[in-house]
Amino acid sequence: MNPEDEIEKVFERRRLTPTTTLGRFFTFFFSSFIIFAIFSSLVLLQQGIKLFPKAKTSYEPKEVQISEVKSDSFKITWTTSTSVEGYLKYELDPKDYNNLAFDDNSGEKNQTNFKTKNHSVTVRNLLPRTTYYFKIVSDGKEFQESEGKLLLPVKTLEESN
């Protein structure tokens, strides 16, 4: 083999072909895109922006209000986008919800099949100066938060003489 053929082979091996050039371009582009996506996600997460916000449901409790707190009762009201069954589970221990309270507008005690958009539940026969934890049950699903906020426990008032 003559020296000119050797030189030609070296140049041929180093020559950029359209396939390798295109491959290198896509590799560079894809790598740059991944780096940009990771960086952007970190910046958005650091600022508290949710990339995939939780979808709102028609039965999710909104505008939860605690009112009429007394020594032996309190009232919880909330709204839903559509008419659904709603009631409360409550207890002294936040790990064990055995007691139920039903919608004031249902007309009957212990009625779970009453559907409405505007829910109002009064929890009665409570102990004074006692903290109660509750969950809202809406359309059969339990909620301990509403609109991204935890439902805080309720402390009944001191008994008045």
C-alpha positions in Angstrom: 0.0 0.0 0.0 1.4 3.4 -0.9 1.6 6.4 1.4 -1.1 8.3 -0.5 -3.6 5.4 0.0 -2.7 5.5 3.8 -3.4 9.2 4.0 -6.7 8.8 2.1 -7.8 6.1 4.6 -7.0 8.4 7.6 -9.0 11.3 6.0 -11.8 8.9 5.1 -12.2 7.7 8.7 -12.3 11.2 10.0 -14.6 12.6 7.4 -17.9 13.7 8.7 -20.8 12.1 6.9 -24.3 13.5 6.9 -25.5 10.6 9.1 -22.9 11.3 11.9 -23.4 15.0 11.6 -27.2 14.7 12.0 -26.7 12.2 14.8 -24.4 14.6 16.7 -26.9 17.5 16.2 -29.8 15.5 17.6 -27.7 14.2 20.5 -26.7 17.8 21.3 -30.3 19.1 20.9 -31.8 16.4 23.0 -29.2 16.8 25.8 -29.8 20.5 25.8 -33.5 20.0 26.0 -33.3 17.6 28.9 -31.0 20.0 30.8 -33.4 22.9 30.2 -36.4 20.9 31.3 -34.8 19.8 34.5 -33.6 23.3 35.3 -37.0 24.8 34.5 -38.8 22.2 36.7 -36.5 23.0 39.6 -37.1 26.7 39.3 -40.9 26.2 39.2 -40.9 23.8 42.1 -38.7 26.2 44.1 -41.3 28.9 43.5 -44.1 26.6 44.6 -45.7 26.4 41.2 -47.4 23.0 40.6 -46.7 21.5 37.2 -49.7 19.2 37.4 -52.2 20.7 39.7 -54.8 18.4 41.3 -58.0 18.4 39.4 -60.9 19.8 41.2 -63.9 17.5 41.6 -67.5 18.3 41.7 -67.9 16.8 45.1 -64.8 18.4 46.7 -65.7 20.6 49.8 -65.2 24.3 49.3 -65.7 27.4 51.4 -65.6 25.4 54.7 -66.7 27.5 57.6 -66.8 26.6 61.3 -69.4 28.6 63.2 -71.8 28.6 66.2 -69.2 27.1 68.5 -70.8 26.5 71.9 -70.0 24.4 75.0 -71.9 21.4 73.6 -72.0 21.9 69.8 -70.5 23.5 66.7 -71.6 23.9 63.1 -69.6 23.2 59.9 -70.9 24.5 56.5 -69.4 23.9 53.0 -70.4 23.9 49.4 -69.9 21.6 46.5 -70.2 22.2 42.8 -72.9 19.6 42.3 -75.6 18.2 44.7 -74.0 15.3 46.6 -74.4 13.5 49.9 -72.4 15.1 52.7 -71.9 14.5 56.4 -69.2 14.7 59.1 -67.1 12.1 60.9 -65.8 13.4 64.1 -64.0 12.2 67.3 -61.6 13.2 70.1 -58.8 11.2 68.6 -57.6 12.2 65.1 -56.9 8.6 64.3 -60.3 7.2 65.0 -63.5 8.8 63.6 -66.4 6.8 64.9 -69.1 9.5 65.3 -71.3 10.7 62.5 -73.3 14.0 62.1 -75.6 14.5 59.2 -76.9 17.5 57.2 -79.2 19.8 59.2 -81.4 20.2 56.1 -82.0 16.5 55.6 -85.2 16.6 57.7 -84.3 13.3 59.4 -81.6 12.1 61.8 -78.9 9.8 60.3 -80.0 10.4 56.7 -77.0 9.9 54.4 -78.9 10.0 51.0 -79.8 13.7 51.2 -78.1 15.6 48.4 -77.4 19.3 48.2 -74.8 21.8 47.1 -75.0 23.8 50.4 -74.1 21.6 53.3 -74.7 22.5 56.9 -74.0 20.0 59.8 -74.3 20.8 63.5 -72.4 18.4 65.8 -74.3 18.1 69.1 -74.0 16.6 72.6 -70.4 17.4 72.9 -68.2 17.9 76.0 -67.2 21.5 77.0 -63.6 22.7 76.6 -62.8 19.7 74.4 -61.1 19.5 71.1 -62.8 17.6 68.3 -61.3 16.5 65.0 -63.5 16.0 61.9 -63.5 14.9 58.3 -66.0 15.9 55.7 -67.5 13.0 53.8 -68.7 14.2 50.4 -70.1 11.8 47.9 -68.6 8.9 49.8 -65.0 10.4 49.8 -63.3 11.6 53.0 -61.7 15.0 53.1 -59.4 16.4 55.8 -58.5 19.5 53.7 -60.4 21.9 51.6 -58.9 24.1 48.9 -55.4 23.1 49.9 -55.9 23.9 53.6 -56.1 21.4 56.4 -59.4 21.3 58.3 -58.5 22.5 61.8 -60.0 20.8 64.9 -62.7 22.6 66.9 -62.5 23.3 70.6 -65.8 23.7 72.3 -66.3 26.5 74.8 -66.3 26.4 78.5 -69.8 25.6 80.0 -71.5 28.8 81.0 -73.4 28.9 84.3 
